[in-house]
Amino acid sequence: MSTKRVRPETPEKQGILALDTVSAKSDRLICFREVHTLIGSACKTGHTARSLAARGLIRAVRINERVVRYSEHSVLALVSGKVAA
């Protein structure tokens, strides 16, 4: 008795286009060091990123009680001027 393994079809094979948007790719979680790199700050602590998040200018995501990451999309929106500082 032989069983044949069947792979599930990919969305492209089913005729469905894979959803591949720029915003979905670029909205990853970054640490405060990357936030400082993107905004051009020379600060070495997380205080600037934390205060930007407290003011609602960037989106903060709590991983646990000590670790906070920030949305890259919200930081890029701040840098491009879409969010008033």
DSSP file (Angstrom, degrees, kcal/mol; ACC not computed):
  #  RESIDUE AA STRUCTURE BP1 BP2  ACC     N-H-->O    O-->H-N    N-H-->O    O-->H-N    TCO  KAPPA ALPHA  PHI   PSI    X-CA   Y-CA   Z-CA
    1    1 A M              0   0    0      0, 0.0     2,-0.5     0, 0.0     0, 0.0   0.000 360.0 360.0 360.0 114.3    0.0    0.0    0.0
    2    2 A S        -     0   0    0      2,-0.0     2,-0.5     0, 0.0     0, 0.0  -0.906 360.0-154.8-111.7 134.7    1.6    3.2   -1.1
    3    3 A T        -     0   0    0     -2,-0.5     2,-0.5     2,-0.0     0, 0.0  -0.896  11.7-140.4-107.8 137.7    0.4    6.6   -0.3
    4    4 A K        -     0   0    0     -2,-0.5     2,-0.4     2,-0.0    -2,-0.0  -0.834  12.7-135.4-100.3 126.2    1.2    9.5   -2.5
    5    5 A R        -     0   0    0     -2,-0.5     2,-0.5     1,-0.0    -2,-0.0  -0.647  18.4-160.2 -80.2 132.6    2.0   12.8   -0.9
    6    6 A V        -     0   0    0     -2,-0.4     3,-0.0     3,-0.0    -2,-0.0  -0.962   8.8-141.3-116.6 125.5    0.3   15.7   -2.4
    7    7 A R        -     0   0    0     -2,-0.5     2,-0.1     1,-0.1     3,-0.1  -0.624  27.8-109.5 -81.1 141.1    1.7   19.2   -1.9
    8    8 A P        -     0   0    0      0, 0.0     2,-0.1     0, 0.0    -1,-0.1  -0.448  40.0-105.9 -67.5 145.1   -0.9   22.0   -1.5
    9    9 A E        -     0   0    0     -2,-0.1    -3,-0.0     1,-0.1     5,-0.0  -0.444  30.3-120.6 -74.1 143.6   -1.0   24.3   -4.5
   10   10 A T    >>  -     0   0    0     -2,-0.1     4,-1.5     1,-0.1     3,-0.5  -0.407  28.4-107.0 -75.6 159.6    0.4   27.7   -4.1
   11   11 A P  T 34>S+     0   0    0      0, 0.0     5,-2.5     0, 0.0     4,-0.4   0.836 120.4  56.9 -57.8 -32.7   -1.8   30.7   -4.6
   12   12 A E  T >45S+     0   0    0      1,-0.2     3,-0.8     2,-0.2     5,-0.0   0.880 106.2  49.1 -66.8 -36.7   -0.2   31.4   -8.0
   13   13 A K  T <45S+     0   0    0     -3,-0.5    -1,-0.2     1,-0.2     4,-0.1   0.787 107.3  55.5 -72.5 -26.9   -1.1   27.9   -9.2
   14   14 A Q  T 3<5S-     0   0    0     -4,-1.5    -1,-0.2     2,-0.2    -2,-0.2   0.544 121.0-107.7 -81.3  -6.2   -4.6   28.4   -8.1
   15   15 A G  T < 5S+     0   0    0     -3,-0.8     2,-0.5    -4,-0.4    -3,-0.2   0.553  81.8 124.6  91.1   8.2   -5.0   31.5  -10.2
   16   16 A I      < -     0   0    0     -5,-2.5    -1,-0.3    -6,-0.2     2,-0.3  -0.887  60.9-127.9-103.3 128.9   -5.0   33.8   -7.2
   17   17 A L        -     0   0    0     -2,-0.5     2,-0.2    -3,-0.1    -5,-0.1  -0.553  26.9-114.9 -74.7 136.5   -2.4   36.5   -7.2
   18   18 A A        -     0   0    0     -2,-0.3     2,-0.7     1,-0.1    -1,-0.1  -0.525  28.8-115.8 -71.6 135.5   -0.3   36.7   -4.0
   19   19 A L        +     0   0    0     -2,-0.2     2,-0.4     1,-0.1    -1,-0.1  -0.629  45.8 164.9 -75.9 113.4   -0.9   39.8   -2.0
   20   20 A D        +     0   0    0     -2,-0.7     2,-0.3     4,-0.0    -1,-0.1  -0.753   6.8 167.1-135.4  84.4    2.5   41.6   -2.1
   21   21 A T     >  -     0   0    0     -2,-0.4     4,-1.5     1,-0.1     5,-0.1  -0.674  41.5-128.0-102.6 156.8    2.2   45.2   -1.0
   22   22 A V  H  > S+     0   0    0     -2,-0.3     4,-2.6     1,-0.2     5,-0.2   0.891 108.6  53.7 -67.4 -40.1    5.0   47.6   -0.1
   23   23 A S  H  > S+     0   0    0      1,-0.2     4,-1.2     2,-0.2    -1,-0.2   0.868 107.0  51.3 -66.5 -34.8    3.3   48.6    3.2
   24   24 A A  H  4 S+     0   0    0      1,-0.2    -1,-0.2     2,-0.2    -2,-0.2   0.876 113.5  45.4 -69.2 -35.5    3.0   45.0    4.3
   25   25 A K  H  < S+     0   0    0     -4,-1.5    -2,-0.2     1,-0.2    -1,-0.2   0.907 115.9  44.3 -71.9 -41.2    6.7   44.4    3.6
   26   26 A S  H  < S+     0   0    0     -4,-2.6     2,-1.8     1,-0.2    -1,-0.2   0.596  89.4  89.1 -85.1  -9.2    8.0   47.5    5.2
   27   27 A D     <  +     0   0    0     -4,-1.2     2,-0.3    -5,-0.2    -1,-0.2  -0.529  58.7 137.8 -89.9  74.4    5.9   47.3    8.4
   28   28 A R        -     0   0    0     -2,-1.8    44,-2.6    42,-0.0     2,-0.5  -0.726  59.6 -99.5-110.6 165.5    8.3   45.3   10.4
   29   29 A L  E     -A   71   0A   0     -2,-0.3     2,-0.3    42,-0.2    42,-0.2  -0.729  42.5-175.4 -89.6 130.1    9.2   45.8   14.1
   30   30 A I  E     -A   70   0A   0     40,-3.1    40,-3.1    -2,-0.5     2,-0.1  -0.861  21.9-116.6-124.0 157.0   12.4   47.6   14.7
   31   31 A C     >  -     0   0    0     -2,-0.3     4,-1.6    38,-0.2     3,-0.4  -0.309  38.4 -97.0 -85.7 174.4   14.4   48.4   17.9
   32   32 A F  H  > S+     0   0    0     36,-0.3     4,-2.2     1,-0.2     5,-0.2   0.800 121.3  61.3 -65.6 -27.9   15.1   51.9   19.1
   33   33 A R  H  > S+     0   0    0      1,-0.2     4,-1.8     2,-0.2    -1,-0.2   0.906 105.6  46.3 -64.6 -40.4   18.6   51.9   17.5
   34   34 A E  H  > S+     0   0    0     -3,-0.4     4,-2.3     2,-0.2    -1,-0.2   0.840 108.9  56.2 -70.1 -32.4   17.0   51.5   14.1
   35   35 A V  H  X S+     0   0    0     -4,-1.6     4,-2.3     2,-0.2    -2,-0.2   0.932 108.1  48.1 -61.1 -45.1   14.5   54.3   14.9
   36   36 A H  H  X>S+     0   0    0     -4,-2.2     5,-2.2     1,-0.2     4,-1.2   0.870 110.0  52.3 -64.6 -36.7   17.4   56.6   15.7
   37   37 A T  H  <5S+     0   0    0     -4,-1.8    -1,-0.2     3,-0.2    -2,-0.2   0.917 111.4  46.6 -63.9 -42.6   19.2   55.6   12.5
   38   38 A L  H  <5S+     0   0    0     -4,-2.3    -2,-0.2     1,-0.2    -1,-0.2   0.865 117.1  41.7 -70.2 -36.4   16.1   56.4   10.4
   39   39 A I  H  <5S-     0   0    0     -4,-2.3    -1,-0.2    -5,-0.2    -2,-0.2   0.581 112.1-116.6 -89.3  -7.7   15.3   59.7   12.1
   40   40 A G  T  <5 +     0   0    0     -4,-1.2     2,-0.2     1,-0.2    -3,-0.2   0.776  60.3 151.1  83.6  26.9   19.0   60.8   12.1
   41   41 A S      < -     0   0    0     -5,-2.2    -1,-0.2    -6,-0.2    -2,-0.1  -0.620  41.6-154.1 -92.2 151.4   19.5   61.0   15.9
   42   42 A A        +     0   0    0     -2,-0.2    -1,-0.1    -5,-0.0     2,-0.1   0.266  53.3 127.3-104.4   9.8   22.8   60.3   17.6
   43   43 A C        -     0   0    0      1,-0.1    -2,-0.1    -7,-0.1    -7,-0.1  -0.378  45.8-160.1 -69.3 144.5   21.1   59.2   20.9
   44   44 A K        +     0   0    0     -2,-0.1     2,-0.2    -8,-0.0    -1,-0.1   0.361  67.1  68.6-108.3   3.7   22.3   55.9   22.3
   45   45 A T  S    S-     0   0    0    -13,-0.1     3,-0.4   -12,-0.0     4,-0.3  -0.698  84.6-115.7-116.7 172.7   19.3   55.2   24.6
   46   46 A G  S  > S+     0   0    0     -2,-0.2     4,-2.3     1,-0.2     5,-0.2   0.322  86.1 100.7 -89.4   8.6   15.7   54.4   23.9
   47   47 A H  H  > S+     0   0    0      1,-0.2     4,-2.3     2,-0.2    -1,-0.2   0.884  80.4  49.5 -64.9 -39.7   14.3   57.6   25.5
   48   48 A T  H  > S+     0   0    0     -3,-0.4     4,-2.3     2,-0.2    -1,-0.2   0.943 113.5  45.2 -65.8 -47.3   13.7   59.5   22.2
   49   49 A A  H  > S+     0   0    0     -4,-0.3     4,-2.0     1,-0.2    -1,-0.2   0.894 113.4  51.5 -63.6 -39.1   11.8   56.6   20.6
   50   50 A R  H  X S+     0   0    0     -4,-2.3     4,-2.1     1,-0.2    -1,-0.2   0.895 110.4  47.7 -65.6 -39.3    9.8   56.1   23.8
   51   51 A S  H  X S+     0   0    0     -4,-2.3     4,-1.8     2,-0.2    -2,-0.2   0.867 109.7  52.9 -71.2 -34.6    8.8   59.8   23.9
   52   52 A L  H  <>S+     0   0    0     -4,-2.3     5,-2.4     1,-0.2     6,-0.9   0.893 111.7  46.6 -63.8 -38.7    7.9   59.7   20.3
   53   53 A A  H ><5S+     0   0    0     -4,-2.0     3,-0.9     4,-0.2    -2,-0.2   0.873 109.2  53.9 -70.0 -37.2    5.6   56.8   20.9
   54   54 A A  H 3<5S+     0   0    0     -4,-2.1    -1,-0.2     1,-0.3    -2,-0.2   0.841 108.1  50.5 -66.3 -32.6    4.1   58.4   24.0
   55   55 A R  T 3<5S-     0   0    0     -4,-1.8    -1,-0.3    -5,-0.1    -2,-0.2   0.519 117.8-115.2 -81.4  -5.2    3.2   61.5   21.9
   56   56 A G  T < 5S+     0   0    0     -3,-0.9    -3,-0.2    -4,-0.3    -2,-0.1   0.647  82.8 120.2  83.7  15.2    1.6   59.2   19.4
   57   57 A L  S   <S+     0   0    0     -5,-2.4     2,-0.3    -6,-0.2    -4,-0.2   0.800  79.1  22.8 -84.5 -29.6    4.0   60.0   16.6
   58   58 A I  S    S-     0   0    0     -6,-0.9     2,-0.5    -9,-0.1    -2,-0.2  -0.931  86.6-110.2-131.3 159.8    5.2   56.4   16.1
   59   59 A R        -     0   0    0     -2,-0.3    12,-2.3    12,-0.3     2,-0.4  -0.793  28.3-158.5 -96.4 124.7    3.5   53.1   17.0
   60   60 A A  E     -B   70   0A   0     -2,-0.5     2,-0.5    10,-0.2    10,-0.2  -0.816   2.4-162.6-101.7 140.6    5.1   51.1   19.8
   61   61 A V  E     -B   69   0A   0      8,-3.5     8,-2.9    -2,-0.4     2,-0.6  -0.988  13.2-141.2-124.2 122.0    4.5   47.3   20.2
   62   62 A R  E     -B   68   0A   0     -2,-0.5     6,-0.2     6,-0.2     3,-0.1  -0.732  17.2-178.1 -85.7 120.0    5.2   45.7   23.5
   63   63 A I  S    S-     0   0    0      4,-2.3     2,-0.2    -2,-0.6    -1,-0.2   0.909  73.7 -27.8 -80.1 -47.8    6.8   42.3   23.2
   64   64 A N  S    S-     0   0    0      3,-1.2    -1,-0.3     0, 0.0     0, 0.0  -0.778  88.7 -67.8-147.5-164.8    6.9   41.7   26.9
   65   65 A E  S    S+     0   0    0     -2,-0.2     3,-0.0     1,-0.2    -3,-0.0   0.726 132.1  28.9 -68.8 -19.2    7.1   43.9   30.0
   66   66 A R  S    S+     0   0    0      1,-0.1     2,-0.5    -4,-0.0    -1,-0.2   0.684 106.6  75.2-109.8 -24.0   10.7   45.0   29.2
   67   67 A V        +     0   0    0      2,-0.0    -4,-2.3     0, 0.0    -3,-1.2  -0.816  52.3 179.0-104.0 125.6   11.0   44.9   25.4
   68   68 A V  E     - B   0  62A   0     -2,-0.5     2,-0.3    -6,-0.2   -36,-0.3  -0.985   3.6-172.9-123.5 132.6    9.4   47.5   23.1
   69   69 A R  E     - B   0  61A   0     -8,-2.9    -8,-3.5    -2,-0.4     2,-0.3  -0.849  14.2-137.7-119.2 160.6    9.7   47.5   19.3
   70   70 A Y  E     -AB  30  60A   0    -40,-3.1   -40,-3.1    -2,-0.3     2,-0.4  -0.895  21.6-106.7-123.1 148.2    8.5   50.2   17.0
   71   71 A S  E  >  -A   29   0A   0    -12,-2.3     4,-1.7    -2,-0.3   -12,-0.3  -0.583  19.6-152.4 -74.6 123.4    6.7   50.0   13.6
   72   72 A E  H  > S+     0   0    0    -44,-2.6     4,-2.5    -2,-0.4     5,-0.2   0.868  95.2  57.7 -64.0 -35.7    9.0   50.8   10.8
   73   73 A H  H  > S+     0   0    0    -45,-0.2     4,-1.9     1,-0.2    -1,-0.2   0.900 106.3  48.1 -62.6 -41.3    6.1   52.1    8.7
   74   74 A S  H  > S+     0   0    0      2,-0.2     4,-1.7     1,-0.2    -1,-0.2   0.859 111.6  50.2 -69.6 -34.1    5.2   54.7   11.4
   75   75 A V  H  X S+     0   0    0     -4,-1.7     4,-2.3     2,-0.2    -2,-0.2   0.913 110.6  49.2 -68.4 -42.3    8.8   55.9   11.7
   76   76 A L  H  X S+     0   0    0     -4,-2.5     4,-2.3     1,-0.2     6,-0.2   0.858 109.0  53.4 -65.5 -34.0    9.1   56.3    7.9
   77   77 A A  H  X>S+     0   0    0     -4,-1.9     5,-1.9    -5,-0.2     6,-1.0   0.877 109.3  49.1 -65.9 -37.3    5.8   58.2    7.9
   78   78 A L  H ><5S+     0   0    0     -4,-1.7     3,-0.6     4,-0.2    -2,-0.2   0.911 112.6  47.2 -65.9 -43.3    7.3   60.5   10.6
   79   79 A V  H 3<5S+     0   0    0     -4,-2.3    -2,-0.2     1,-0.2    -1,-0.2   0.878 109.9  52.3 -67.5 -38.5   10.5   61.0    8.6
   80   80 A S  H 3<5S-     0   0    0     -4,-2.3    -1,-0.2    -5,-0.2    -2,-0.2   0.594 117.0-111.7 -77.4  -9.1    8.6   61.7    5.3
   81   81 A G  T <<5S+     0   0    0     -3,-0.6    -3,-0.2    -4,-0.6    -2,-0.1   0.557  83.3 122.7  93.6   9.0    6.5   64.4    7.0
   82   82 A K  S   <S+     0   0    0     -5,-1.9     2,-0.5    -6,-0.2    -4,-0.2   0.726  72.2  55.9 -74.0 -20.9    3.1   62.6    6.9
   83   83 A V  S    S-     0   0    0     -6,-1.0     2,-0.4    -5,-0.1    -2,-0.1  -0.956  90.4-127.7-113.6 127.1    2.9   62.9   10.7
   84   84 A A              0   0    0     -2,-0.5    -2,-0.1     1,-0.1    -6,-0.0  -0.597 360.0 360.0 -76.1 127.0    3.1   66.3   12.2
   85   85 A A              0   0    0     -2,-0.4    -1,-0.1    -7,-0.1   -28,-0.1   0.441 360.0 360.0 -86.7 360.0    5.8   66.4   14.9
